[in-house]
Amino acid sequence: MKFGVMQLVSGGYGRTEAEVYRNNLELVQLAEELGFHSVWVAEHHFTDYGLVPNTLQYLAAAAALTERIRLGAAVVVTPLHNPIRIAEEAAFVDVLSGGRLDLGLGRGYQPREYAAFGMSMDESRERFNESVEFLRKAFTATEPFDWEGEFYKGREIAVLPSVVQKPYPPLWLACVSASTFEMAGENGWQIMTSPNFTPVKIVAENFERYKAALVAAGFDPAAFQYPVMQQVYVGADPDRAYEEPQEACMNFFQKLSGLLPKEIKDPQQSGGESYEQFRRTQRKMTDLRYDYLYENAVLFGTGERVVERIRHLQEYAGVDYLIGWFNLGSLDHELAKESMRRFADEVMPEFPDEEVPGEEVVVEDVAVAASS
């Protein structure tokens, strides 16, 4: 079992942006100190739901502050960027970090972001696919090349610096819908998922769907990892474990529920299947109760309780990589640090890590909960 740290880098709640960045980067350093395998950061625009508009710039800062921990983008919202810039910035971070970059590429799910960039979400899948094809070419080309795509064009393209990891940094695919798990398996892509509101039974079924698609395409499922992202809080005792993260947890889901317009005439013109997944989540938030979240959707509790919950994910669904979001929403910075330390002391030793061979990885549909 591997363990990572997720950072949405949420603002607001009386904190300055500088304070938010400073606190999150401090947690990156703490994660390395405590022995976490990785740290991941999300991209968002135009709202303090997430204050990182460029994950690769943030990871460059994180690289300068660390030496060992892997640095993950979860994700670069690919259609909003020129893929040449993605290739250059990703290569820069890979070199700066000594080959520690994990590159998540995604379509995003927020109509407001696309509208502000003057782009249509209904062409996001095609833009995404072309960008992934371009990046593979750009990372591996040994000579300058021309590109004549539907959305992007260029002459004499040569990406410098060259990536450290060959053929290029691992690419990750965040899966939401059943069809995305199948598509990931068909293409031999590594997956990432954030199953808030999703019963463990459905997580297990989606993993099985993914494995079946891998096998059908000639891949070995044992060569891939099966990660989930979840909100995590480890308290000193049962009462504190329940009470301390409650306000921050509910603040987060309240803010998440407002990210999409309440009315839209044609959902297929605003993100298609991934949008509908978000809408289902949004409808569930109407009657959301903290007791339900505590028992079913988040990993809150004493160290012993969190160990039991993770073991259930491991044994029932086959999860072997947990990426925890510790500083959720408005949670006090000191409480987040205390929770991470308890997790490292009381939880991580119960799950020794076994190295899993890495395969190619890509992120298409950003998960609609804590991981996004």
Residue pairs with C-beta under 8 A, 6 or more apart in sequence:
1 310
1 314
1 319
1 320
1 321
1 322
1 351
1 352
1 353
1 354
2 37
2 38
2 225
2 227
2 320
2 321
2 322
2 353
2 356
3 36
3 37
3 321
3 322
3 323
3 324
3 343
3 348
3 351
4 36
4 37
4 38
4 39
4 40
4 70
4 72
4 227
4 321
4 322
4 323
4 324
5 27
5 28
5 31
5 36
5 38
5 39
5 40
5 323
5 324
5 325
5 326
5 340
6 39
6 40
6 41
6 42
6 74
6 229
6 323
6 324
6 325
6 326
6 370
6 371
7 24
7 27
7 28
7 39
7 40
7 41
7 42
7 52
7 325
7 327
8 41
8 42
8 44
8 49
8 50
8 325
8 328
8 370
8 372
9 20
9 21
9 24
9 41
9 42
9 50
9 51
9 52
9 58
10 20
10 48
10 49
10 50
10 51
10 252
10 255
10 328
10 329
10 330
11 17
11 20
11 48
11 51
12 48
12 255
12 330
13 251
13 329
13 330
15 23
17 51
20 51
21 51
23 327
23 333
24 41
24 327
25 61
25 62
25 65
26 333
26 337
27 39
27 326
27 327
27 336
27 337
27 340
28 39
28 62
28 65
28 66
28 69
29 65
29 66
30 337
30 340
30 341
31 39
31 69
31 340
32 39
32 66
32 67
32 68
32 69
34 340
34 341
34 343
34 344
34 348
35 344
35 348
36 69
36 344
37 69
37 70
37 321
37 353
38 69
38 70
38 71
38 72
38 102
38 323
39 62
39 69
39 70
39 71
39 72
40 72
40 73
40 74
40 102
40 104
40 229
40 323
40 371
41 52
41 55
41 58
41 59
41 62
41 72
41 73
41 74
42 50
42 52
42 55
42 74
42 75
42 366
42 371
42 372
43 50
43 52
43 53
43 54
43 55
43 73
43 75
43 76
43 77
43 108
44 50
44 51
44 52
44 53
44 110
44 113
45 53
45 80
45 113
45 116
45 117
46 112
46 113
46 116
47 112
47 259
49 255
49 256
49 259
52 58
54 89
55 73
55 74
55 75
55 76
55 104
56 73
56 76
56 86
56 89
56 90
56 92
56 93
57 89
59 71
59 72
59 73
59 93
59 97
59 101
60 89
60 92
60 93
60 96
62 71
63 71
63 93
63 96
63 97
63 100
64 96
66 97
66 100
67 98
68 100
69 100
70 100
70 101
70 102
71 93
71 97
71 100
71 101
71 102
72 101
72 102
72 103
72 104
72 172
73 90
73 101
73 102
73 103
73 104
74 104
74 172
74 174
74 192
74 229
74 323
74 363
74 371
74 372
75 104
75 105
75 106
75 172
75 174
75 363
75 366
76 86
76 90
76 103
76 104
76 105
76 106
77 106
77 107
77 108
77 113
77 366
78 86
78 105
78 106
78 107
78 127
78 128
78 131
78 132
79 107
79 108
79 114
79 119
79 123
79 124
79 127
79 128
79 131
80 108
80 113
80 114
80 117
80 119
81 131
82 152
83 130
83 131
83 134
83 135
83 138
83 152
84 134
84 138
84 152
84 154
84 157
84 159
86 105
86 131
86 135
87 134
87 135
87 138
87 139
87 159
88 159
88 160
90 101
90 103
90 135
90 163
90 168
90 169
91 139
91 159
91 160
91 161
91 162
91 163
92 161
93 101
94 100
94 101
94 163
94 164
94 165
94 169
95 161
95 162
95 163
95 164
98 164
99 164
99 165
99 169
101 165
101 169
102 169
102 170
102 172
102 361
103 168
103 169
103 170
103 171
103 172
104 171
104 172
104 173
104 174
104 192
104 363
105 128
105 131
105 132
105 135
105 171
105 172
105 173
105 362
105 363
105 364
106 128
106 174
106 363
106 364
106 365
106 366
107 124
107 125
107 127
107 128
107 271
107 274
107 364
107 365
107 366
108 114
108 124
108 366
109 271
109 274
109 275
109 278
109 365
109 366
109 368
109 372
110 259
110 260
111 121
111 260
111 261
111 264
111 270
111 271
111 275
112 259
112 260
114 120
114 121
114 124
120 269
121 269
121 270
121 271
121 272
121 275
122 268
122 269
122 270
122 272
123 151
124 271
125 272
125 364
126 150
126 151
127 151
128 364
130 149
130 150
130 151
130 152
131 152
132 171
132 362
133 149
134 147
134 149
134 152
135 168
135 171
136 167
136 168
137 145
137 147
138 157
138 159
139 159
139 163
139 167
139 168
140 167
140 168
141 157
141 158
141 159
143 158
144 156
144 157
144 158
145 156
145 157
145 158
146 154
146 155
146 156
146 157
147 153
147 154
147 157
163 169
170 190
170 358
170 360
170 361
171 189
171 190
171 360
171 361
171 362
171 363
172 189
172 190
172 191
172 192
172 361
172 362
172 363
173 180
173 184
173 189
173 190
173 191
173 192
173 361
173 362
173 363
173 364
174 191
174 192
174 193
174 194
174 363
174 364
174 365
174 366
174 367
174 371
174 372
175 181
175 184
175 191
175 192
175 193
175 206
175 210
175 364
175 365
175 367
176 193
176 273
176 274
176 277
176 365
176 366
176 367
176 368
177 273
177 274
177 277
177 365
178 206
178 209
179 273
180 273
180 274
180 364
180 365
181 191
181 206
181 207
181 209
181 210
181 213
182 209
182 210
182 213
183 189
183 213
183 364
184 190
184 191
184 210
184 213
184 362
184 364
185 209
185 210
185 211
185 212
185 213
185 214
185 215
185 216
185 217
185 219
186 213
186 216
186 217
187 217
187 362
188 214
188 217
188 219
188 359
188 360
189 359
189 360
189 361
189 362
190 224
190 225
190 358
190 359
190 360
190 361
190 362
191 210
191 224
191 226
191 227
191 361
192 227
192 228
192 229
192 323
192 363
192 367
192 371
193 203
193 206
193 227
193 228
193 229
193 367
193 371
194 228
194 229
194 230
194 367
194 368
194 369
194 370
194 371
194 372
195 202
195 203
195 228
195 230
195 369
196 230
196 231
196 281
196 297
196 298
196 369
196 370
197 281
197 284
197 297
197 369
199 296
200 312
200 313
200 316
200 317
201 316
203 228
203 313
203 317
203 319
204 316
204 317
204 318
207 226
207 317
207 318
210 221
211 221
214 220
214 221
214 224
215 221
219 359
222 356
223 356
223 357
223 359
224 356
224 359
225 320
225 321
225 356
225 358
226 317
226 318
226 319
226 320
226 321
227 319
227 320
227 321
227 322
227 323
228 313
228 317
228 319
228 321
228 322
228 323
229 322
229 323
229 324
229 325
229 367
229 369
229 370
229 371
230 298
230 299
230 322
230 323
230 324
230 325
230 370
231 245
231 249
231 252
231 297
231 298
231 299
231 300
231 324
231 325
231 328
231 370
232 298
232 299
232 300
232 306
232 322
232 324
232 325
232 326
232 339
232 343
233 241
233 244
233 245
233 298
233 299
233 300
233 301
233 326
233 328
233 331
233 335
233 339
234 241
234 301
234 302
234 303
234 306
234 339
234 342
234 343
234 346
234 347
235 241
235 242
235 244
235 245
235 300
235 301
235 302
235 339
235 342
236 302
236 338
236 342
237 302
238 301
238 302
238 305
241 300
241 301
241 302
241 305
242 294
242 300
242 301
244 331
244 335
245 298
245 300
245 328
245 331
245 335
245 339
246 290
247 330
248 328
248 329
248 330
248 331
248 332
249 290
249 293
249 298
249 300
249 328
249 329
250 288
250 290
251 329
251 330
252 328
252 329
252 330
252 370
253 285
253 288
253 293
254 285
255 329
256 281
256 285
256 368
256 369
257 282
257 285
257 286
260 275
260 278
260 279
260 282
264 270
267 275
267 276
267 279
271 278
273 365
274 365
274 366
274 368
277 365
277 368
278 368
281 368
281 369
294 300
299 306
299 309
299 310
299 322
299 324
300 306
301 309
302 346
303 342
303 343
303 345
303 346
303 347
304 346
306 343
306 346
306 347
307 346
307 347
307 350
310 319
310 322
310 347
310 351
311 350
313 319
313 322
314 320
314 351
320 356
323 371
324 343
325 370
325 371
326 336
326 339
326 340
326 343
327 333
327 336
328 370
366 372
